[in-house]
Amino acid sequence: MQETKKLNEIIFLVEETDDGYTAQALGYSIFTQADSIEELREMVKDAVECHFDEEERPEIIRLHIVRQEVLTL
């Protein structure tokens, strides 16, 4: 019988777009998007629950939010 290893955490790269926000898991094929950051948090939780079995599901979801600014001189 193979033992299932539980993840401690999963990290998502979050970017603001013209249409809202996107989140891509690092190292996993999980991607979601939403209109607001609050909605994105819920979408990420739902995506993680759907992707992993309960025994494998990470305990922590970390959102690494990247924000770009353009400055002109």
Sequence and secondary structure as in RCSB ss.txt:
>XXXX:A:sequence
MQETKKLNEIIFLVEETDDGYTAQALGYSIFTQADSIEELREMVKDAVECHFDEEERPEIIRLHIVRQEVLTL
>XXXX:A:secstr
       SEEEEEEEEETTEEEEEETTS  EEEESSHHHHHHHHHHHHHHHS TTT  SEEEEEEE       
